[in-house]
């Protein structure tokens, strides 16, 4: 059922099941109560009502068949029901806020004792009791002073602060009740608690959160939950989460001994030999692809004086995310303020500015695997996905305005091929247009937007426009790839910038002999090596393609008499460029196979005395139970072909 909230002249508000016509719903309900509503709320949007209500009234009615609206209501009510359950179980707990989020909801609580997994079970049980009670949801509209007095009397300081923060511009202060339990909310809500599916939600975890996101304010406990329309949808999502957990790159990174993090360098990756092998394979592949596409690789400093960051605008806009150092210049009798670069753009302009550039030199594509550092809050760090030190597969293309479209089209072609080689056949494009706050002329924006859109259409016609979400200096394209279990990851980007060349005085000599400003195209495909490797590990669940696997082959002895032959096989494979190693430990072959399978080694070659005499190996591939016996020369030739990176195998 759809939900509509009507507010009456006495300040009271009630919620009802809505029919199909806004005018009929509002008028019939009002007449049945012998009083006319003065406003309506549908989907959280507020409308003043004029009488008689017209059939073309600007009120949208949604039914429970509308998945988005239904889920919004279910999750919104779940947050309130959870808060009520917590306070019924722990009356001393102070409540704060509880919004809807992707797939669920959360609520922040002020409680001295930490919540435990057992507490979550008790809260879930209490929530189901509240749902089964089918308590009516009642709404009243209060003035500010009355609401503040109510919360002060009931010892809810966070609610007092929230009420005081509501703009004093006539916005209604809506007070909601479930039975006798009360909360502050904009609404809308169901008519009664029983409309929330009791078998379609689950509390997931507890995390820390600062009040209003301010580390100087009290630290609260945040309980996260998920909620769906029915138990089948809940079960499907829990199955998805289980699969995602199996693929978690942090867990696989430990099992495969690829990398680790530690508190002495938060957000910085310690690459282990096998992890660094993956990194180098990806880097070598990218270097070959960029060289073939006409990019020229450069290397710029990691530590740069603040003067450059001031000139580029980053000092004002991005300083809080930069690592800044201050040193005494030995002979200059002054302090020099430097910063670790958070991005490469200003440094690439410095390379472009060396010497005189002609229009014949354009487009000039400068690429760098640039080591960058950005300060991220400790709580935001997440394995390889969110780090403080990372390497961008960065490049900047300096070109004329007339070359934007061709460069954009070439970039999309390059990105498509790289994603396909990495195992991501599907990706989406988001086209972000000019924001309200921007720099540059409308003429420049018109030309840049038209060029980007035309370039997209030359490659594909399915893209999403995101109005007003471009960078302040130009429009941009964002590229989202889809992994094996349907998750989207935003990696690539392409941005047209007319402003940085102006700020840093980049020029070229045109055909007319005069100086002109180039357009600077910022672009990345992987985004960062660290994050992209994390995405690949999860996409393949650790079973990386053979060309990228850090340990491609393990040759294991079945009996100790075969040890010498094992070393001969390993030597032969290494001669042909295969990353192979021997396992001649005094362990049973089944134990060795299990261990190397957990480590995601793609191929295990077992050698016993029969293999020694026949110059063969027993081949077992990861994920396959069956084994095959093959001649050593034949399997070597096959593995050499498999080991080629996609760009070399083509």
NUFI-608802 format. One record per residue (C-alpha): y, x, z; residue in one letter. Coordinates in steps of 0.2 Angstrom, whole numbers, plus 5000, padded with zeros to 4 digits. Layout:
! residues N
YXZa...
END
This chain:
! residues 650
500050005000x501850054997x502950075012x504750015013x505950025029x507249895031x508749915043x509649765050x511349735057x510849755075x510249935072x508449895072x507249955058x505549905054x504249955040x503249845029x501949845016x502949825000x502549724984x502949764966x504849714965x506149794976x507249634976x505849514980x505149624994x506849655003x507449475001x505749385006x505649495022x507449475027x507349285024x505749275034x506649355049x508149245047x509249395045x509749505030x509349695029x510849805026x509949955020x508250015014x507250175014x505950215002x505150385000x506450455012x507850405001x509250285008x509950144999x511350025005x510949845000x512049714993x511649524993x510949444983x509749594979x509649614960x507949644951x508649804944x509049874962x508950054963x507450064974x505750144969x504150064975x502650174977x500850114980x499450204988x498750234971x500250364969x499350514975x500950614979x501750474989x500150434998x499850615003x501650635009x501450485020x499750535027x500250715031x501950655038x501050535050x499750665054x501050785060x501750645072x500050595078x499650775082x501250795092x500850635102x499050695105x499650865111x500850785123x499650665130x498450805133x499750925139x501250825146x502250985150x502351035131x504051025123x504050965104x505151035090x504850995072x503350945061x503550945042x502350915028x501851075018x500651105004x498951025008x499450975025x500650985039x501151085055x502051055071x502851185083x502651175101x503351255116x501951285128x501651435141x499751445138x499151485121x498151355112x496251395109x495051345096x494351225110x496051145112x496151105093x494451015094x495150915109x496750875100x495750815084x494750695095x496350625103x497150605086x495650495080x495850395096x497650365092x497250315074x495950195079x497150115092x498150055076x499750065086x501249995078x502550115071x504250055076x505950115071x507750105078x509350175072x510350255086x512050335088x512150515092x512650505110x511250385114x509950495106x510650655115x510650565131x508850495129x508150675125x509050755139x508350625151x506650655144x506750845145x506650885126x507951015123x507451055105x507650875100x509350875108x509851025097x509150935082x510150785085x511750885087x511450975071x511350815061x512950805051x514150675058x514450595042x513650425045x511850485043x510750365053x509850445067x508150365066x507050355082x505150315079x503850255091x501950255090x501550135105x502550215119x502650385111x504350435103x504950555090x506550595080x506250575061x507050525044x505450435039x504750335031x503050305040x501550195039x501650025048x500350075061x499350235065x497750155059x498350175041x498050365042x496250405037x495350465052x494050565043x495150655031x496150775041x495750935051x496651055062x496551235055x497351365066x498751415078x500151545073x501751605081x503451545075x505151575081x506251425084x507351395069x506551555061x507651665072x506851805081x508151795095x507651615099x506051555109x504351595101x503351435099x501551395094x501251315077x499751215074x499251195056x498251055049x497650985032x497550805027x496950705012x496650525006x494850525009x493450635017x492850685000x494450764996x494450855013x492750915010x493150984993x494651075000x493651145014x492451215001x493851284991x494451375007x492751445011x492651514993x494451584995x493851665012x492351745003x493551814990x494851875003x495452044996x495652115014x493852075019x493252145002x494352295004x493552335021x491752305014x492052404999x493052545008x494552524996x496052535007x496752505024x498352475034x498852535051x500352505063x501052685060x501552625043x501652435042x501552365025x501152535017x499452555009x498152695013x497152704997x495352764999x494452864985x493652704978x495252604979x496252734971x495052744957x495352564953x497252594954x497152744942x496052644930x497352504929x498752634928x497952724914x497652564905x499452504907x500152674901x499152664885x499652484882x501452524885x501452674874x500652574860x502052444862x503452574860x503952604878x504552774883x503952814901x505252894913x505352934932x506852914943x507252964961x506652864976x508152904986x509852864979x511652864986x512352704992x513752724979x512552674965x511952524975x513752474978x514152484960x512652384955x512952254968x511352274977x512252344993x513152184996x511752064990x510152154995x510552285009x509652195023x508052225013x508352405010x507752565020x509352665023x509552845029x511052935035x511053125034x512353265037x512753365021x512653545027x514053615017x515053465013x515553425031x515153235028x513853105031x512853045016x512152875016x510552855005x509352715002x507552704996x507652614980x507052434982x507052414963x507252524948x508552434937x510152544942x509252704940x508652654922x510452624917x510852804923x509552864911x510152754897x511952824900x511453004897x512153054880x512852934867x511752794861x511952714843x511452544838x510052634828x509252684845x509052504850x508052424856x507652564869x506252524880x506152624896x504652604907x504252674924x502852654937x504252654950x503852674968x504952544978x505252504996x505852335003x505952285021x504852125024x504752045041x503152095049x502551915050x502651905031x501552055027x499852005019x498652135014x499052194996x499952034992x501452065002x501952245007x503452355010x502952504999x502352464981x502352524963x503152404950x502552414932x504352404928x505252424912x507052384905x507452354887x509152394881x509552294865x510852194856x511052004858x510251974841x508652074847x508351964863x507251834854x506151964845x505952074861x505451914871x504151864858x503452044858x503352044877x502451884878x501151944866x500952104876x500852004892x499551884885x498452034879x498552124896x498151964906x496651924894x495952104896x496152084915x495151924915x496551794916x496351684900x497551554906x499451574911x500951454912x502751494908x504251434918x505951444910x507351454923x509051404916x510851444922x511251414940x512851334946x513351494954x513351624940x514251764932x514551784913x515251674900x514451504894x514351584877x513251724884x512151594893x512051484878x511451634867x510251704880x509451534884x509251484866x508451654862x507151644876x506751464872x506451504854x505451654858x504251544869x504051414856x503551554843x502051584854x501651424863x502451254866x501851214883x503151274896x504051204911x505951204912x506651244929x508451194928x509751294938x508451424945x508951564934x509551734941x511451734944x511651854930x510551774917x509051654912x507251704916x505451674912x504151684925x502351694921x500951614932x499151664929x497651554935x496251634944x494351594944x494551464958x496151384951x497451464961x499151514953x499951684955x501651724949x501651894942x502551934926x504451904923x505651924909x507551914913x509051934901x510552024910x512252034903x513052094919x512252254925x512752354909x514552294913x514452344931x513752514927x514752544911x513252554899x513752564880x513152604863x514052634847x513952494835x513852494816x515752464816x515952634826x516552544841x515852544859x514852384864x513852324879x511952314877x510952174884x509752234898x508052144898x507152164915x505252134913x503652164922x501852114918x500852154934x502352134945x501652274957x500052374955x499652334974x499752144972x498952134955x497452234961x497352114976x497351964964x495952044953x494852084968x494951904973x494751834955x493151934953x492651914971x492552104972x491352114956x492652204946x492352234927x491252384924x492752484916x493752464932x492352474945x492652624957x490752664958x489952604942x488152664944x487152714959x485552804955x484252784970x482652864973x481152764977x480152914984x480753084989x479753164975x480953084963x482553164970x482653294957x482553174943x483853064952x485153214951x484653244933x485053054929x486753064938x487253224929x486853154912x487852994916x489353094922x489353204907x489653044897x491052994908x490152864919x490652864938x488852884945x488252944962x486452984969x485652894984x484153004990x484252945008x482552925017x482752735016x481752595008x482352544990x482652364995x483852425009x484752534997x484952394984x485552274997x486852395004x487552444986x487552254981x488652224996x489752364990x489852274973x489152424963x488852344946x487252444941x485852514952x484552624944x482952654954x481852804951x480052824956x478652934950x478252824935x480152834929x480053024931x478553034920x479152914907x480952974907x481552794911x482452704925x482252534933x483952444930x484652314942x486352234938x487452154952x487051974954x485351974945x483751974953x482652034938x482552214934x482152294918x481452464914x482452564900x482352734893x483652844900x484552884883x484652694879x485452644896x486652794895x487252734878x487452554884x488352604899x489552714890x490052574879x490252454894x491352584903x492752584889x494352494894x494652334884x496052424874x494852564869x493352454866x494352344853x
END
